[in-house]
Amino acid sequence: MKKNNEKPSILFLENGPIQVSGSVQISGQYGEKHTEETIYVCRCGDSKNKPYCDGTHKTAGFKG
């Protein structure tokens, strides 16, 4: 996978998650780390894969 060295940008998607694009380093609670180019963070509170979005906002009727 090609690494993107752009600074992260944050976009609040209408009635959906927060999109974080760029070079995003993820650190787990046990010290594991990996880099992603784009992640989607839940903001409806109903995702079964928190902190990541799993699309539940669509059926939950999230508005925000």
MMTF fields as JSON, N, C-alpha, C and O atoms, coordinates in Angstrom:
{
  "mmtfVersion": "1.0.0",
  "mmtfProducer": "UNKNOWN",
  "numBonds": 255,
  "numAtoms": 256,
  "numGroups": 64,
  "numChains": 1,
  "numModels": 1,
  "chainsPerModel": [1],
  "groupsPerChain": [64],
  "chainIdList": ["A"],
  "bondAtomList": [4, 2, 8, 6, 12, 10, 16, 14, 20, 18, 24, 22, 28, 26, 32, 30, 36, 34, 40, 38, 44, 42, 48, 46, 52, 50, 56, 54, 60, 58, 64, 62, 68, 66, 72, 70, 76, 74, 80, 78, 84, 82, 88, 86, 92, 90, 96, 94, 100, 98, 104, 102, 108, 106, 112, 110, 116, 114, 120, 118, 124, 122, 128, 126, 132, 130, 136, 134, 140, 138, 144, 142, 148, 146, 152, 150, 156, 154, 160, 158, 164, 162, 168, 166, 172, 170, 176, 174, 180, 178, 184, 182, 188, 186, 192, 190, 196, 194, 200, 198, 204, 202, 208, 206, 212, 210, 216, 214, 220, 218, 224, 222, 228, 226, 232, 230, 236, 234, 240, 238, 244, 242, 248, 246, 252, 250],
  "bondOrderList": [1, 1, 1, 1, 1, 1, 1, 1, 1, 1, 1, 1, 1, 1, 1, 1, 1, 1, 1, 1, 1, 1, 1, 1, 1, 1, 1, 1, 1, 1, 1, 1, 1, 1, 1, 1, 1, 1, 1, 1, 1, 1, 1, 1, 1, 1, 1, 1, 1, 1, 1, 1, 1, 1, 1, 1, 1, 1, 1, 1, 1, 1, 1],
  "groupList": [{"groupName": "MET", "atomNameList": ["N", "CA", "C", "O"], "elementList": ["N", "C", "C", "O"], "formalChargeList": [0, 0, 0, 0], "bondAtomList": [1, 0, 2, 1, 3, 2], "bondOrderList": [1, 1, 2], "singleLetterCode": "M", "chemCompType": "L-PEPTIDE LINKING"}, {"groupName": "LYS", "atomNameList": ["N", "CA", "C", "O"], "elementList": ["N", "C", "C", "O"], "formalChargeList": [0, 0, 0, 0], "bondAtomList": [1, 0, 2, 1, 3, 2], "bondOrderList": [1, 1, 2], "singleLetterCode": "K", "chemCompType": "L-PEPTIDE LINKING"}, {"groupName": "ASN", "atomNameList": ["N", "CA", "C", "O"], "elementList": ["N", "C", "C", "O"], "formalChargeList": [0, 0, 0, 0], "bondAtomList": [1, 0, 2, 1, 3, 2], "bondOrderList": [1, 1, 2], "singleLetterCode": "N", "chemCompType": "L-PEPTIDE LINKING"}, {"groupName": "GLU", "atomNameList": ["N", "CA", "C", "O"], "elementList": ["N", "C", "C", "O"], "formalChargeList": [0, 0, 0, 0], "bondAtomList": [1, 0, 2, 1, 3, 2], "bondOrderList": [1, 1, 2], "singleLetterCode": "E", "chemCompType": "L-PEPTIDE LINKING"}, {"groupName": "PRO", "atomNameList": ["N", "CA", "C", "O"], "elementList": ["N", "C", "C", "O"], "formalChargeList": [0, 0, 0, 0], "bondAtomList": [1, 0, 2, 1, 3, 2], "bondOrderList": [1, 1, 2], "singleLetterCode": "P", "chemCompType": "L-PEPTIDE LINKING"}, {"groupName": "SER", "atomNameList": ["N", "CA", "C", "O"], "elementList": ["N", "C", "C", "O"], "formalChargeList": [0, 0, 0, 0], "bondAtomList": [1, 0, 2, 1, 3, 2], "bondOrderList": [1, 1, 2], "singleLetterCode": "S", "chemCompType": "L-PEPTIDE LINKING"}, {"groupName": "ILE", "atomNameList": ["N", "CA", "C", "O"], "elementList": ["N", "C", "C", "O"], "formalChargeList": [0, 0, 0, 0], "bondAtomList": [1, 0, 2, 1, 3, 2], "bondOrderList": [1, 1, 2], "singleLetterCode": "I", "chemCompType": "L-PEPTIDE LINKING"}, {"groupName": "LEU", "atomNameList": ["N", "CA", "C", "O"], "elementList": ["N", "C", "C", "O"], "formalChargeList": [0, 0, 0, 0], "bondAtomList": [1, 0, 2, 1, 3, 2], "bondOrderList": [1, 1, 2], "singleLetterCode": "L", "chemCompType": "L-PEPTIDE LINKING"}, {"groupName": "PHE", "atomNameList": ["N", "CA", "C", "O"], "elementList": ["N", "C", "C", "O"], "formalChargeList": [0, 0, 0, 0], "bondAtomList": [1, 0, 2, 1, 3, 2], "bondOrderList": [1, 1, 2], "singleLetterCode": "F", "chemCompType": "L-PEPTIDE LINKING"}, {"groupName": "GLY", "atomNameList": ["N", "CA", "C", "O"], "elementList": ["N", "C", "C", "O"], "formalChargeList": [0, 0, 0, 0], "bondAtomList": [1, 0, 2, 1, 3, 2], "bondOrderList": [1, 1, 2], "singleLetterCode": "G", "chemCompType": "PEPTIDE LINKING"}, {"groupName": "GLN", "atomNameList": ["N", "CA", "C", "O"], "elementList": ["N", "C", "C", "O"], "formalChargeList": [0, 0, 0, 0], "bondAtomList": [1, 0, 2, 1, 3, 2], "bondOrderList": [1, 1, 2], "singleLetterCode": "Q", "chemCompType": "L-PEPTIDE LINKING"}, {"groupName": "VAL", "atomNameList": ["N", "CA", "C", "O"], "elementList": ["N", "C", "C", "O"], "formalChargeList": [0, 0, 0, 0], "bondAtomList": [1, 0, 2, 1, 3, 2], "bondOrderList": [1, 1, 2], "singleLetterCode": "V", "chemCompType": "L-PEPTIDE LINKING"}, {"groupName": "TYR", "atomNameList": ["N", "CA", "C", "O"], "elementList": ["N", "C", "C", "O"], "formalChargeList": [0, 0, 0, 0], "bondAtomList": [1, 0, 2, 1, 3, 2], "bondOrderList": [1, 1, 2], "singleLetterCode": "Y", "chemCompType": "L-PEPTIDE LINKING"}, {"groupName": "HIS", "atomNameList": ["N", "CA", "C", "O"], "elementList": ["N", "C", "C", "O"], "formalChargeList": [0, 0, 0, 0], "bondAtomList": [1, 0, 2, 1, 3, 2], "bondOrderList": [1, 1, 2], "singleLetterCode": "H", "chemCompType": "L-PEPTIDE LINKING"}, {"groupName": "THR", "atomNameList": ["N", "CA", "C", "O"], "elementList": ["N", "C", "C", "O"], "formalChargeList": [0, 0, 0, 0], "bondAtomList": [1, 0, 2, 1, 3, 2], "bondOrderList": [1, 1, 2], "singleLetterCode": "T", "chemCompType": "L-PEPTIDE LINKING"}, {"groupName": "CYS", "atomNameList": ["N", "CA", "C", "O"], "elementList": ["N", "C", "C", "O"], "formalChargeList": [0, 0, 0, 0], "bondAtomList": [1, 0, 2, 1, 3, 2], "bondOrderList": [1, 1, 2], "singleLetterCode": "C", "chemCompType": "L-PEPTIDE LINKING"}, {"groupName": "ARG", "atomNameList": ["N", "CA", "C", "O"], "elementList": ["N", "C", "C", "O"], "formalChargeList": [0, 0, 0, 0], "bondAtomList": [1, 0, 2, 1, 3, 2], "bondOrderList": [1, 1, 2], "singleLetterCode": "R", "chemCompType": "L-PEPTIDE LINKING"}, {"groupName": "ASP", "atomNameList": ["N", "CA", "C", "O"], "elementList": ["N", "C", "C", "O"], "formalChargeList": [0, 0, 0, 0], "bondAtomList": [1, 0, 2, 1, 3, 2], "bondOrderList": [1, 1, 2], "singleLetterCode": "D", "chemCompType": "L-PEPTIDE LINKING"}, {"groupName": "ALA", "atomNameList": ["N", "CA", "C", "O"], "elementList": ["N", "C", "C", "O"], "formalChargeList": [0, 0, 0, 0], "bondAtomList": [1, 0, 2, 1, 3, 2], "bondOrderList": [1, 1, 2], "singleLetterCode": "A", "chemCompType": "L-PEPTIDE LINKING"}],
  "groupTypeList": [0, 1, 1, 2, 2, 3, 1, 4, 5, 6, 7, 8, 7, 3, 2, 9, 4, 6, 10, 11, 5, 9, 5, 11, 10, 6, 5, 9, 10, 12, 9, 3, 1, 13, 14, 3, 3, 14, 6, 12, 11, 15, 16, 15, 9, 17, 5, 1, 2, 1, 4, 12, 15, 17, 9, 14, 13, 1, 14, 18, 9, 8, 1, 9],
  "groupIdList": [1, 2, 3, 4, 5, 6, 7, 8, 9, 10, 11, 12, 13, 14, 15, 16, 17, 18, 19, 20, 21, 22, 23, 24, 25, 26, 27, 28, 29, 30, 31, 32, 33, 34, 35, 36, 37, 38, 39, 40, 41, 42, 43, 44, 45, 46, 47, 48, 49, 50, 51, 52, 53, 54, 55, 56, 57, 58, 59, 60, 61, 62, 63, 64],
  "secStructList": [7, 7, 7, 7, 7, 1, 7, 7, 3, 3, 3, 3, 7, 6, 6, 1, 7, 3, 3, 3, 3, 3, 3, 3, 3, 3, 3, 7, 6, 6, 1, 7, 3, 3, 3, 3, 3, 3, 3, 3, 3, 7, 7, 1, 1, 7, 7, 6, 6, 6, 6, 5, 7, 7, 1, 2, 2, 2, 2, 2, 6, 7, 7, 7],
  "xCoordList": [0.845, 0.0, 0.885, 1.82, 0.585, 1.318, 0.944, -0.237, 1.949, 1.698, 1.491, 2.24, 0.469, 0.14, 0.692, 0.376, 1.494, 2.093, 1.351, 1.873, 0.145, -0.646, -1.111, -1.334, -1.253, -1.822, -3.279, -3.944, -3.783, -5.188, -6.138, -5.874, -7.239, -8.324, -9.57, -9.757, -10.418, -11.603, -12.835, -12.92, -13.791, -15.019, -16.202, -16.261, -17.135, -18.36, -19.353, -19.837, -19.657, -20.573, -22.011, -22.367, -22.825, -24.204, -24.954, -25.01, -25.528, -26.287, -25.483, -26.04, -24.169, -23.312, -22.096, -22.099, -21.062, -19.878, -18.928, -19.18, -17.851, -16.752, -15.738, -15.288, -15.384, -14.384, -13.044, -12.919, -12.044, -10.688, -9.827, -9.655, -9.277, -8.473, -7.065, -6.837, -6.131, -4.726, -3.97, -4.455, -2.826, -2.045, -2.46, -2.061, -3.267, -3.827, -3.193, -3.337, -2.492, -1.9, -2.867, -3.301, -3.203, -4.123, -3.288, -2.446, -3.527, -2.844, -3.878, -4.863, -3.662, -4.576, -4.231, -3.181, -5.121, -4.919, -3.727, -3.229, -3.259, -2.115, -0.828, 0.148, -0.828, 0.374, 0.542, 1.488, -0.351, -0.244, -0.57, -1.414, 0.105, -0.08, -0.159, 0.506, -0.98, -1.009, -1.487, -2.055, -1.252, -1.601, -2.7, -2.655, -3.668, -4.774, -4.794, -4.323, -5.334, -5.453, -6.778, -6.828, -7.843, -9.145, -9.848, -9.886, -10.407, -11.229, -12.538, -12.616, -13.563, -14.871, -15.197, -15.286, -15.377, -15.606, -17.092, -17.689, -17.678, -19.096, -19.387, -18.624, -20.498, -20.976, -22.447, -23.013, -23.087, -24.48, -24.562, -25.587, -23.481, -23.441, -23.95, -23.892, -24.452, -25.055, -24.177, -24.577, -23.005, -22.135, -21.75, -21.485, -21.724, -21.264, -19.752, -19.173, -19.115, -17.676, -17.0, -16.044, -17.492, -16.951, -15.46, -15.006, -14.695, -15.12, -15.425, -15.74, -15.339, -15.531, -17.008, -17.787, -17.373, -18.729, -18.972, -18.117, -20.145, -20.534, -21.795, -22.379, -22.211, -23.365, -24.693, -25.738, -24.673, -25.903, -26.677, -27.898, -25.991, -26.67, -27.797, -28.776, -27.661, -28.673, -30.003, -31.056, -29.968, -31.207, -31.636, -32.794, -30.72, -31.049, -31.715, -32.228, -31.71, -32.327, -31.508, -32.066, -30.19, -29.321, -29.405, -29.317, -29.57, -29.552, -28.513, -28.58, -27.586, -26.585, -25.542, -24.637],
  "yCoordList": [-1.179, 0.0, 1.235, 1.345, 2.144, 3.404, 4.289, 4.499, 4.803, 5.684, 7.106, 7.611, 7.745, 9.125, 9.969, 9.701, 10.962, 11.789, 13.107, 14.028, 13.201, 14.407, 14.505, 13.497, 15.743, 15.955, 15.523, 15.681, 14.979, 14.561, 15.732, 16.848, 15.468, 16.44, 15.78, 14.571, 16.572, 16.062, 16.673, 17.886, 15.806, 16.237, 15.585, 14.36, 16.389, 15.874, 15.639, 16.59, 14.378, 14.039, 14.248, 13.84, 14.876, 15.169, 13.891, 12.948, 13.872, 12.721, 11.427, 10.343, 11.548, 10.373, 10.527, 11.326, 9.766, 9.742, 10.913, 11.781, 10.905, 11.844, 11.129, 10.03, 11.745, 11.187, 11.842, 13.066, 11.017, 11.513, 10.958, 9.745, 11.863, 11.465, 12.01, 13.012, 11.343, 11.723, 10.578, 9.446, 10.835, 9.809, 9.761, 10.613, 8.756, 8.646, 7.452, 6.315, 7.712, 6.623, 6.223, 7.063, 4.927, 4.376, 3.65, 2.817, 3.973, 3.308, 2.567, 3.159, 1.277, 0.465, 0.547, 1.067, 0.03, 0.12, -0.704, -0.471, -1.664, -2.489, -2.075, -2.826, -0.886, -0.343, -0.647, -0.163, -1.435, -1.727, -0.48, 0.325, -0.33, 0.85, 0.431, -0.511, 1.143, 0.983, 2.288, 3.136, 2.44, 3.676, 3.409, 2.426, 4.279, 4.202, 5.5, 6.534, 5.444, 6.635, 7.36, 8.588, 6.618, 7.205, 6.337, 5.113, 6.978, 6.259, 7.014, 8.216, 6.298, 6.879, 6.598, 5.44, 7.661, 7.554, 7.782, 8.751, 6.867, 6.945, 8.198, 8.572, 8.843, 9.922, 9.764, 10.62, 8.664, 8.423, 7.684, 7.738, 6.993, 6.267, 4.844, 4.131, 4.396, 3.073, 2.027, 0.867, 2.405, 1.463, 0.299, 0.483, -0.885, -2.076, -2.229, -3.165, -1.318, -1.369, -0.075, 0.376, 0.529, 1.801, 1.677, 0.638, 2.697, 4.037, 4.194, 5.298, 3.128, 3.223, 3.106, 2.464, 3.722, 3.671, 2.318, 1.81, 1.741, 0.51, 0.709, -0.257, 1.978, 2.288, 2.283, 2.528, 2.01, 1.95, 3.256, 3.25, 4.375, 5.669, 5.715, 6.44, 4.949, 4.957, 4.405, 4.961, 3.313, 2.712, 3.324, 3.19, 3.992, 4.589, 5.95, 6.507, 6.485, 7.788, 8.941, 9.978, 8.772, 9.813, 11.085, 11.04, 12.189, 13.503, 14.354, 14.529, 14.864, 15.687, 16.216, 16.928],
  "zCoordList": [0.0, 0.0, 0.0, 0.793, -0.879, -0.958, 0.223, 0.502, 0.908, 2.048, 1.572, 0.735, 2.114, 1.804, 2.942, 4.101, 2.657, 3.698, 3.891, 4.52, 3.356, 3.537, 4.976, 5.646, 5.438, 6.762, 6.723, 5.699, 7.828, 7.847, 7.635, 8.082, 6.951, 6.84, 7.414, 7.278, 8.052, 8.731, 8.079, 7.888, 7.743, 7.093, 7.809, 7.917, 8.295, 8.901, 7.776, 7.162, 7.504, 6.432, 6.908, 8.014, 6.086, 6.461, 6.818, 6.028, 8.019, 8.515, 8.5, 8.332, 8.678, 8.643, 9.53, 10.467, 9.239, 10.078, 9.829, 8.993, 10.568, 10.361, 9.463, 9.787, 8.348, 7.435, 7.73, 7.693, 8.024, 8.248, 7.124, 7.007, 6.285, 5.131, 5.275, 5.953, 4.634, 4.704, 5.339, 5.338, 5.865, 6.535, 8.003, 8.796, 8.36, 9.703, 10.409, 9.962, 11.512, 12.283, 13.391, 14.179, 13.445, 14.435, 15.481, 15.146, 16.755, 17.862, 18.688, 19.128, 18.903, 19.707, 21.181, 21.558, 22.008, 23.444, 23.924, 25.026, 23.123, 23.515, 22.807, 22.795, 22.222, 21.608, 20.132, 19.511, 19.557, 18.13, 17.32, 17.713, 16.191, 15.346, 13.891, 13.462, 13.143, 11.686, 11.082, 11.771, 9.789, 9.095, 8.081, 7.342, 8.055, 7.089, 6.297, 6.773, 5.098, 4.262, 4.504, 4.441, 4.779, 5.07, 6.105, 5.975, 7.137, 8.105, 8.284, 8.027, 8.725, 8.999, 10.458, 10.868, 11.245, 12.674, 12.961, 12.489, 13.745, 14.092, 14.892, 15.782, 14.566, 15.418, 15.767, 16.447, 15.306, 15.683, 17.016, 17.696, 17.391, 18.655, 18.583, 19.584, 17.423, 17.309, 16.617, 16.524, 16.137, 15.428, 16.34, 17.528, 15.767, 16.494, 16.363, 16.914, 15.638, 15.377, 15.829, 15.198, 16.923, 17.418, 17.672, 18.15, 17.368, 17.005, 15.519, 15.074, 14.752, 13.305, 12.936, 13.641, 11.843, 11.317, 10.652, 9.927, 10.907, 10.211, 9.362, 8.872, 9.192, 8.368, 9.12, 8.517, 10.423, 11.205, 11.187, 11.341, 11.002, 10.99, 9.956, 10.135, 8.887, 7.824, 8.325, 8.015, 9.097, 9.596, 10.925, 11.32, 11.618, 12.915, 12.756, 13.727, 11.545, 11.305, 11.868, 12.227, 11.95, 12.495, 11.663, 10.436, 12.319, 11.678, 12.403, 13.62, 11.669, 12.32, 11.396, 11.83]
}
